[in-house]
C-alpha cells in the first residue's frame, strides 16, 4: 500500500499539531480530523493554483501563436498572474 499525497499532507499537519504545547489536551480524534481537514485545504489550494497556471500557459501559447491578437495589457496581466502563483516578490 502506498501513501497518498493527502496522507502525506495530513502527516505533516499532524506533526505540527502534536508539537504544540497544549497538544496533550486534544483528543486523538480531534487531531486526526484537523490534520485531514488541513490536508484537504492544502490539496484544494494546490488544485486552484494548478488550474490558474494552466490558464496562464494556454494564454501564453496563444500569444506565441498569434502575437498580434493580444494586447500589451493582457500580456502584463498574464505575467503578473504567473508571478503571483509562484509567490514572487514585487
Backbone as CSV, one residue per row, in Angstrom:
resi,resn,N_x,N_y,N_z,CA_x,CA_y,CA_z,C_x,C_y,C_z
1,UNK,0.847,-1.185,0.000,0.000,0.000,0.000,0.887,1.242,0.000
2,UNK,0.563,2.183,-0.865,1.345,3.416,-0.920,0.598,4.528,-0.183
3,UNK,1.344,5.521,0.210,0.761,6.649,0.926,0.395,7.732,-0.103
4,UNK,-0.789,8.270,0.032,-1.257,9.295,-0.913,-0.687,10.660,-0.520
5,UNK,-0.791,11.592,-1.442,-0.362,12.957,-1.145,-1.203,13.532,0.001
6,UNK,-2.491,13.189,0.029,-3.365,13.638,1.114,-2.848,13.130,2.463
7,UNK,-2.456,11.841,2.489,-1.907,11.273,3.720,-0.602,11.962,4.117
8,UNK,0.235,12.267,3.136,1.497,12.951,3.429,1.244,14.335,4.001
9,UNK,0.295,15.063,3.408,-0.046,16.384,3.926,-0.623,16.278,5.340
10,UNK,-1.491,15.295,5.556,-2.087,15.113,6.886,-1.010,14.772,7.911
11,UNK,-0.062,13.940,7.536,1.022,13.579,8.458,1.841,14.813,8.832
12,UNK,2.114,15.655,7.855,2.862,16.887,8.143,2.072,17.806,9.066
13,UNK,0.779,17.932,8.806,-0.069,18.767,9.665,-0.137,18.184,11.072
14,UNK,-0.241,16.870,11.171,-0.318,16.207,12.471,0.946,16.442,13.273
15,UNK,2.093,16.413,12.612,3.349,16.700,13.310,3.321,18.110,13.892
16,UNK,2.803,19.042,13.105,2.693,20.416,13.590,1.759,20.526,14.775
17,UNK,0.613,19.862,14.689,-0.341,19.911,15.797,0.257,19.291,17.058
18,UNK,0.943,18.171,16.900,1.490,17.459,18.057,2.658,18.199,18.693
19,UNK,3.259,19.130,17.977,4.377,19.888,18.533,3.913,21.073,19.379
20,UNK,2.614,21.320,19.376,2.071,22.433,20.159,2.118,22.113,21.655
21,UNK,2.394,23.102,22.499,2.486,22.855,23.939,1.222,22.250,24.557
22,UNK,0.061,22.602,24.035,-1.189,22.102,24.611,-1.742,20.894,23.856
23,UNK,-0.918,20.242,23.051,-1.383,19.119,22.230,-1.936,17.976,23.071
24,UNK,-1.440,17.786,24.266,-1.913,16.704,25.123,-3.361,16.864,25.544
25,UNK,-3.878,18.079,25.448,-5.266,18.332,25.840,-6.247,17.970,24.731
26,UNK,-5.756,17.718,23.541,-6.621,17.415,22.404,-6.813,15.916,22.294
27,UNK,-8.000,15.504,21.881,-8.245,14.077,21.678,-7.586,13.620,20.381
28,UNK,-7.325,12.325,20.299,-6.731,11.775,19.082,-7.658,12.001,17.885
29,UNK,-8.951,11.843,18.114,-9.917,12.052,17.035,-9.896,13.478,16.527
30,UNK,-9.780,14.429,17.455,-9.741,15.838,17.067,-8.513,16.124,16.212
31,UNK,-7.346,15.673,16.662,-6.125,15.981,15.926,-6.103,15.285,14.561
32,UNK,-6.608,14.061,14.504,-6.645,13.347,13.216,-7.588,14.057,12.240
33,UNK,-8.756,14.449,12.735,-9.718,15.158,11.888,-9.146,16.483,11.422
34,UNK,-8.535,17.217,12.333,-7.954,18.517,11.981,-6.829,18.357,10.961
35,UNK,-6.027,17.302,11.111,-4.920,17.070,10.180,-5.451,16.804,8.768
36,UNK,-6.489,16.004,8.659,-7.047,15.725,7.327,-7.795,16.931,6.757
37,UNK,-8.391,17.739,7.610,-9.020,18.967,7.120,-7.952,19.904,6.553
38,UNK,-6.818,19.973,7.243,-5.713,20.798,6.754,-5.183,20.252,5.437
39,UNK,-5.044,18.931,5.349,-4.567,18.294,4.114,-5.516,18.590,2.959
40,UNK,-6.810,18.508,3.213,-7.801,18.799,2.160,-7.695,20.248,1.704
41,UNK,-7.463,21.160,2.647,-7.316,22.574,2.293,-6.061,22.785,1.454
42,UNK,-4.986,22.104,1.793,-3.754,22.235,1.013,-3.942,21.683,-0.397
43,UNK,-4.626,20.562,-0.524,-4.885,19.989,-1.846,-5.776,20.904,-2.677
44,UNK,-6.775,21.496,-2.053,-7.668,22.408,-2.776,-6.898,23.621,-3.278
45,UNK,-6.026,24.155,-2.448,-5.229,25.315,-2.855,-4.258,24.935,-3.971
46,UNK,-3.699,23.751,-3.866,-2.794,23.242,-4.903,-3.525,23.103,-6.239
47,UNK,-4.735,22.567,-6.209,-5.527,22.409,-7.429,-5.899,23.760,-8.031
48,UNK,-6.220,24.711,-7.168,-6.598,26.044,-7.643,-5.410,26.697,-8.348
49,UNK,-4.241,26.609,-7.760,-3.045,27.191,-8.366,-2.716,26.481,-9.673
50,UNK,-2.901,25.177,-9.708,-2.621,24.407,-10.918,-3.540,24.836,-12.057
51,UNK,-4.811,25.045,-11.748,-5.768,25.492,-12.762,-5.423,26.869,-13.296
52,UNK,-4.983,27.756,-12.415,-4.589,29.101,-12.834,-3.351,29.037,-13.719
53,UNK,-2.422,28.189,-13.358,-1.217,28.048,-14.168,-1.550,27.520,-15.560
54,UNK,-2.477,26.575,-15.648,-2.885,26.055,-16.957,-3.500,27.162,-17.808
55,UNK,-4.302,28.028,-17.181,-4.924,29.137,-17.905,-3.857,30.098,-18.424
56,UNK,-2.876,30.400,-17.588,-1.805,31.299,-17.994,-0.971,30.664,-19.112
57,UNK,-0.689,29.365,-18.976,0.100,28.671,-20.007,-0.627,28.691,-21.357
58,UNK,-1.934,28.422,-21.339,-2.715,28.428,-22.570,-2.717,29.817,-23.206
59,UNK,-2.900,30.833,-22.390,-2.903,32.198,-22.920,-1.529,32.561,-23.488
60,UNK,-0.470,32.132,-22.811,0.880,32.407,-23.317,1.105,31.695,-24.646
61,UNK,0.612,30.461,-24.755,0.751,29.733,-26.010,-0.003,30.448,-27.128
62,UNK,-1.174,30.992,-26.801,-1.923,31.765,-27.788,-1.162,33.017,-28.203
63,UNK,-0.432,33.620,-27.255,0.381,34.795,-27.580,1.476,34.419,-28.574
64,UNK,2.081,33.256,-28.369,3.148,32.803,-29.263,2.582,32.519,-30.655
65,UNK,1.425,31.874,-30.690,0.821,31.507,-31.972,0.259,32.704,-32.729
66,UNK,-0.319,33.656,-32.001,-0.946,34.820,-32.632,-0.584,36.076,-31.847
67,UNK,0.650,36.534,-31.899,1.060,37.674,-31.085,0.296,38.959,-31.393
68,UNK,-0.209,39.093,-32.623,-0.947,40.310,-32.956,-2.335,40.337,-32.312
69,UNK,-2.786,39.196,-31.783,-4.128,39.107,-31.224,-4.219,39.368,-29.732
70,UNK,-3.119,39.793,-29.103,-3.168,40.030,-27.662,-2.548,41.383,-27.347
71,UNK,-3.171,42.081,-26.426,-2.692,43.415,-26.080,-1.534,43.343,-25.085
72,UNK,-0.801,44.425,-25.013,0.288,44.522,-24.041,-0.279,44.413,-22.631
73,UNK,-1.445,45.003,-22.404,-2.072,44.947,-21.082,-2.392,43.507,-20.685
74,UNK,-2.932,42.741,-21.627,-3.275,41.346,-21.348,-2.013,40.539,-21.069
75,UNK,-0.964,40.795,-21.841,0.300,40.096,-21.605,0.814,40.409,-20.205
76,UNK,0.727,41.658,-19.806,1.153,42.055,-18.459,0.337,41.367,-17.380
77,UNK,-0.976,41.289,-17.579,-1.844,40.598,-16.614,-1.445,39.134,-16.469
78,UNK,-1.156,38.491,-17.590,-0.776,37.082,-17.563,0.542,36.880,-16.829
79,UNK,1.490,37.743,-17.092,2.793,37.629,-16.425,2.640,37.868,-14.930
80,UNK,1.873,38.875,-14.548,1.647,39.139,-13.121,0.919,37.974,-12.454
81,UNK,-0.040,37.376,-13.151,-0.741,36.223,-12.602,0.197,35.058,-12.366
82,UNK,1.103,34.854,-13.293,2.087,33.781,-13.149,3.002,34.056,-11.958
83,UNK,3.463,35.271,-11.831,4.320,35.625,-10.693,3.580,35.463,-9.367
84,UNK,2.324,35.869,-9.327,1.524,35.719,-8.112,1.400,34.264,-7.713
85,UNK,1.237,33.365,-8.705,1.118,31.937,-8.419,2.356,31.373,-7.757
86,UNK,3.506,31.935,-8.091,4.752,31.407,-7.558,5.310,32.238,-6.421
87,UNK,4.522,33.196,-5.948,4.912,33.952,-4.769,6.130,34.845,-4.985
88,UNK,6.331,35.301,-6.196,7.466,36.177,-6.462,7.271,37.497,-5.750
89,UNK,8.355,38.018,-5.234,8.292,39.323,-4.553,8.064,40.417,-5.576
90,UNK,7.346,41.434,-5.132,7.101,42.549,-6.060,8.200,43.567,-5.965
